Amino acid sequence: KAAFEARLDTGERALAMTLVDDTEAYQRTALTWQGRAGVGLHAFENGAGYNTEGHIDASAPAAPARALAGEGGYITLLGAADMPGALMAEVYSYPTAAGGTVRINVEAEVTAANCGRELSAKVLTKGAQGFAPQALSATMPECDAVGEFLVFSGILPEIRLASAE
Protein backbone atom coordinates (compact mmCIF):
# COMPACT_ATOMS: atom_id res chain seq x y z
CA LYS A 1 0.00 0.00 0.00
CA ALA A 2 1.17 3.53 -0.77
CA ALA A 3 -0.15 6.52 1.13
CA PHE A 4 0.17 10.21 0.26
CA GLU A 5 -0.74 13.02 2.62
CA ALA A 6 -1.06 16.75 1.99
CA ARG A 7 -1.07 19.07 5.02
CA LEU A 8 -2.12 22.69 4.81
CA ASP A 9 -1.09 25.54 7.13
CA THR A 10 -4.70 25.66 8.32
CA GLY A 11 -4.32 22.18 9.82
CA GLU A 12 -6.45 20.55 7.15
CA ARG A 13 -5.09 17.48 5.44
CA ALA A 14 -5.97 15.18 2.60
CA LEU A 15 -4.94 11.54 2.44
CA ALA A 16 -4.92 9.19 -0.54
CA MET A 17 -4.01 5.51 -0.54
CA THR A 18 -3.52 3.05 -3.35
CA LEU A 19 -2.35 -0.51 -3.85
CA VAL A 20 0.89 -0.81 -5.83
CA ASP A 21 1.04 -4.20 -7.50
CA ASP A 22 4.65 -4.30 -8.68
CA THR A 23 6.54 -3.30 -5.53
CA GLU A 24 8.67 -6.46 -5.64
CA ALA A 25 9.80 -5.56 -9.16
CA TYR A 26 11.70 -2.47 -7.89
CA GLN A 27 14.23 -1.51 -5.26
CA ARG A 28 13.47 1.97 -3.97
CA THR A 29 15.34 4.48 -1.88
CA ALA A 30 13.80 7.79 -0.80
CA LEU A 31 15.19 10.98 0.67
CA THR A 32 12.82 13.38 2.46
CA TRP A 33 13.39 16.87 3.83
CA GLN A 34 11.59 20.15 4.42
CA GLY A 35 11.99 23.33 2.36
CA ARG A 36 15.14 24.16 0.41
CA ALA A 37 17.69 22.01 2.23
CA GLY A 38 19.91 21.61 -0.84
CA VAL A 39 20.06 17.81 -0.50
CA GLY A 40 19.64 15.14 -3.14
CA LEU A 41 20.11 11.50 -4.04
CA HIS A 42 22.83 10.43 -6.46
CA ALA A 43 22.66 6.88 -7.84
CA PHE A 44 25.64 5.38 -9.62
CA GLU A 45 24.60 2.34 -11.63
CA ASN A 46 27.10 -0.38 -12.54
CA GLY A 47 30.23 1.60 -11.66
CA ALA A 48 29.16 4.90 -13.24
CA GLY A 49 31.02 8.07 -12.27
CA TYR A 50 29.77 11.64 -11.95
CA ASN A 51 28.10 13.02 -15.09
CA THR A 52 28.40 9.75 -17.02
CA GLU A 53 25.76 7.33 -18.25
CA GLY A 54 24.33 5.59 -15.20
CA HIS A 55 24.71 8.62 -12.88
CA ILE A 56 21.11 9.42 -11.95
CA ASP A 57 20.24 12.53 -9.92
CA ALA A 58 17.78 15.45 -9.98
CA SER A 59 19.69 17.13 -12.83
CA ALA A 60 19.58 13.90 -14.89
CA PRO A 61 16.63 11.94 -13.40
CA ALA A 62 16.08 9.57 -16.36
CA ALA A 63 12.52 8.43 -17.05
CA PRO A 64 10.26 5.61 -15.88
CA ALA A 65 10.40 4.19 -19.44
CA ARG A 66 14.06 3.37 -18.77
CA ALA A 67 13.04 1.17 -15.84
CA LEU A 68 10.15 -0.41 -17.72
CA ALA A 69 12.62 -1.44 -20.43
CA GLY A 70 14.92 -2.94 -17.77
CA GLU A 71 17.73 -0.52 -18.62
CA GLY A 72 18.15 1.14 -15.21
CA GLY A 73 16.57 3.38 -12.63
CA TYR A 74 15.09 6.85 -12.40
CA ILE A 75 14.41 9.56 -9.80
CA THR A 76 11.03 11.09 -9.04
CA LEU A 77 10.88 14.48 -7.27
CA LEU A 78 7.85 15.06 -5.05
CA GLY A 79 6.84 18.37 -3.49
CA ALA A 80 7.01 22.06 -4.38
CA ALA A 81 10.09 23.72 -2.87
CA ASP A 82 8.69 27.22 -3.50
CA MET A 83 5.88 26.61 -0.98
CA PRO A 84 6.61 27.71 2.62
CA GLY A 85 7.52 24.70 4.80
CA ALA A 86 7.11 22.30 1.89
CA LEU A 87 7.84 18.64 2.53
CA MET A 88 10.02 17.30 -0.27
CA ALA A 89 11.13 13.87 -1.41
CA GLU A 90 13.26 12.24 -4.07
CA VAL A 91 12.58 8.59 -4.81
CA TYR A 92 15.07 6.47 -6.74
CA SER A 93 13.50 3.37 -8.33
CA TYR A 94 15.57 0.58 -9.86
CA PRO A 95 14.09 -2.50 -11.56
CA THR A 96 15.30 -5.74 -9.97
CA ALA A 97 15.21 -7.41 -13.41
CA ALA A 98 17.97 -5.07 -14.62
CA GLY A 99 20.56 -6.75 -12.39
CA GLY A 100 23.89 -5.08 -11.67
CA THR A 101 24.94 -2.89 -8.77
CA VAL A 102 23.89 0.57 -7.60
CA ARG A 103 25.77 2.81 -5.17
CA ILE A 104 23.71 5.64 -3.67
CA ASN A 105 25.05 8.81 -2.05
CA VAL A 106 23.20 11.67 -0.42
CA GLU A 107 24.73 15.05 -1.20
CA ALA A 108 24.09 18.48 0.27
CA GLU A 109 25.15 21.67 -1.48
CA VAL A 110 26.18 24.54 0.76
CA THR A 111 23.93 27.45 -0.20
CA ALA A 112 23.25 30.93 1.16
CA ALA A 113 19.95 29.54 2.51
CA ASN A 114 21.48 26.65 4.48
CA CYS A 115 25.05 27.68 5.36
CA GLY A 116 25.82 27.47 9.07
CA ARG A 117 22.44 25.84 9.73
CA GLU A 118 21.38 22.38 10.78
CA LEU A 119 20.56 20.01 7.91
CA SER A 120 17.87 17.49 8.67
CA ALA A 121 16.63 14.79 6.32
CA LYS A 122 15.52 11.17 6.32
CA VAL A 123 16.61 8.33 4.09
CA LEU A 124 14.12 5.51 3.61
CA THR A 125 15.06 2.11 2.24
CA LYS A 126 12.80 -0.83 1.55
CA GLY A 127 13.14 -3.67 4.03
CA ALA A 128 11.12 -6.68 5.13
CA GLN A 129 8.64 -4.49 7.06
CA GLY A 130 8.28 -1.74 4.47
CA PHE A 131 10.35 1.44 4.37
CA ALA A 132 12.71 1.94 7.31
CA PRO A 133 13.62 5.60 7.99
CA GLN A 134 17.18 6.61 8.88
CA ALA A 135 17.72 10.12 10.22
CA LEU A 136 20.41 12.22 8.57
CA SER A 137 21.58 15.42 10.23
CA ALA A 138 24.63 17.63 9.99
CA THR A 139 25.62 21.20 10.65
CA MET A 140 26.32 22.78 7.29
CA PRO A 141 29.63 24.63 6.81
CA GLU A 142 29.71 28.41 7.23
CA CYS A 143 28.79 30.72 4.34
CA ASP A 144 32.36 31.02 3.03
CA ALA A 145 31.84 27.46 1.73
CA VAL A 146 28.83 28.30 -0.49
CA GLY A 147 29.00 26.22 -3.66
CA GLU A 148 30.78 23.30 -2.01
CA PHE A 149 29.16 19.92 -1.30
CA LEU A 150 28.93 17.51 1.60
CA VAL A 151 28.84 13.91 0.37
CA PHE A 152 27.28 11.30 2.63
CA SER A 153 28.62 8.09 1.14
CA GLY A 154 28.44 4.66 2.69
CA ILE A 155 25.24 5.43 4.63
CA LEU A 156 23.32 3.12 2.31
CA PRO A 157 24.45 -0.35 1.34
CA GLU A 158 25.31 -0.96 -2.30
CA ILE A 159 22.39 -2.62 -4.09
CA ARG A 160 23.44 -5.86 -5.79
CA LEU A 161 20.84 -7.47 -8.00
CA ALA A 162 20.95 -10.62 -10.06
CA SER A 163 19.31 -10.42 -13.45
CA ALA A 164 16.19 -12.56 -13.90
CA GLU A 165 17.39 -14.12 -17.16
PAZABA-186523 format. One line per field, with one value per residue (C-alpha): y negated, z negated, x negated. Coordinates in Angstrom, 2 decimals, m for minus. Layout:
PAZABA-186523
py	c(Y|...)
pz	c(Z|...)
px	c(X|...)
This chain:
PAZABA-186523
py	c(0.00|m3.53|m6.52|m10.21|m13.02|m16.75|m19.07|m22.69|m25.54|m25.66|m22.18|m20.55|m17.48|m15.18|m11.54|m9.19|m5.51|m3.05|0.51|0.81|4.20|4.30|3.30|6.46|5.56|2.47|1.51|m1.97|m4.48|m7.79|m10.98|m13.38|m16.87|m20.15|m23.33|m24.16|m22.01|m21.61|m17.81|m15.14|m11.50|m10.43|m6.88|m5.38|m2.34|0.38|m1.60|m4.90|m8.07|m11.64|m13.02|m9.75|m7.33|m5.59|m8.62|m9.42|m12.53|m15.45|m17.13|m13.90|m11.94|m9.57|m8.43|m5.61|m4.19|m3.37|m1.17|0.41|1.44|2.94|0.52|m1.14|m3.38|m6.85|m9.56|m11.09|m14.48|m15.06|m18.37|m22.06|m23.72|m27.22|m26.61|m27.71|m24.70|m22.30|m18.64|m17.30|m13.87|m12.24|m8.59|m6.47|m3.37|m0.58|2.50|5.74|7.41|5.07|6.75|5.08|2.89|m0.57|m2.81|m5.64|m8.81|m11.67|m15.05|m18.48|m21.67|m24.54|m27.45|m30.93|m29.54|m26.65|m27.68|m27.47|m25.84|m22.38|m20.01|m17.49|m14.79|m11.17|m8.33|m5.51|m2.11|0.83|3.67|6.68|4.49|1.74|m1.44|m1.94|m5.60|m6.61|m10.12|m12.22|m15.42|m17.63|m21.20|m22.78|m24.63|m28.41|m30.72|m31.02|m27.46|m28.30|m26.22|m23.30|m19.92|m17.51|m13.91|m11.30|m8.09|m4.66|m5.43|m3.12|0.35|0.96|2.62|5.86|7.47|10.62|10.42|12.56|14.12)
pz	c(0.00|0.77|m1.13|m0.26|m2.62|m1.99|m5.02|m4.81|m7.13|m8.32|m9.82|m7.15|m5.44|m2.60|m2.44|0.54|0.54|3.35|3.85|5.83|7.50|8.68|5.53|5.64|9.16|7.89|5.26|3.97|1.88|0.80|m0.67|m2.46|m3.83|m4.42|m2.36|m0.41|m2.23|0.84|0.50|3.14|4.04|6.46|7.84|9.62|11.63|12.54|11.66|13.24|12.27|11.95|15.09|17.02|18.25|15.20|12.88|11.95|9.92|9.98|12.83|14.89|13.40|16.36|17.05|15.88|19.44|18.77|15.84|17.72|20.43|17.77|18.62|15.21|12.63|12.40|9.80|9.04|7.27|5.05|3.49|4.38|2.87|3.50|0.98|m2.62|m4.80|m1.89|m2.53|0.27|1.41|4.07|4.81|6.74|8.33|9.86|11.56|9.97|13.41|14.62|12.39|11.67|8.77|7.60|5.17|3.67|2.05|0.42|1.20|m0.27|1.48|m0.76|0.20|m1.16|m2.51|m4.48|m5.36|m9.07|m9.73|m10.78|m7.91|m8.67|m6.32|m6.32|m4.09|m3.61|m2.24|m1.55|m4.03|m5.13|m7.06|m4.47|m4.37|m7.31|m7.99|m8.88|m10.22|m8.57|m10.23|m9.99|m10.65|m7.29|m6.81|m7.23|m4.34|m3.03|m1.73|0.49|3.66|2.01|1.30|m1.60|m0.37|m2.63|m1.14|m2.69|m4.63|m2.31|m1.34|2.30|4.09|5.79|8.00|10.06|13.45|13.90|17.16)
px	c(0.00|m1.17|0.15|m0.17|0.74|1.06|1.07|2.12|1.09|4.70|4.32|6.45|5.09|5.97|4.94|4.92|4.01|3.52|2.35|m0.89|m1.04|m4.65|m6.54|m8.67|m9.80|m11.70|m14.23|m13.47|m15.34|m13.80|m15.19|m12.82|m13.39|m11.59|m11.99|m15.14|m17.69|m19.91|m20.06|m19.64|m20.11|m22.83|m22.66|m25.64|m24.60|m27.10|m30.23|m29.16|m31.02|m29.77|m28.10|m28.40|m25.76|m24.33|m24.71|m21.11|m20.24|m17.78|m19.69|m19.58|m16.63|m16.08|m12.52|m10.26|m10.40|m14.06|m13.04|m10.15|m12.62|m14.92|m17.73|m18.15|m16.57|m15.09|m14.41|m11.03|m10.88|m7.85|m6.84|m7.01|m10.09|m8.69|m5.88|m6.61|m7.52|m7.11|m7.84|m10.02|m11.13|m13.26|m12.58|m15.07|m13.50|m15.57|m14.09|m15.30|m15.21|m17.97|m20.56|m23.89|m24.94|m23.89|m25.77|m23.71|m25.05|m23.20|m24.73|m24.09|m25.15|m26.18|m23.93|m23.25|m19.95|m21.48|m25.05|m25.82|m22.44|m21.38|m20.56|m17.87|m16.63|m15.52|m16.61|m14.12|m15.06|m12.80|m13.14|m11.12|m8.64|m8.28|m10.35|m12.71|m13.62|m17.18|m17.72|m20.41|m21.58|m24.63|m25.62|m26.32|m29.63|m29.71|m28.79|m32.36|m31.84|m28.83|m29.00|m30.78|m29.16|m28.93|m28.84|m27.28|m28.62|m28.44|m25.24|m23.32|m24.45|m25.31|m22.39|m23.44|m20.84|m20.95|m19.31|m16.19|m17.39)
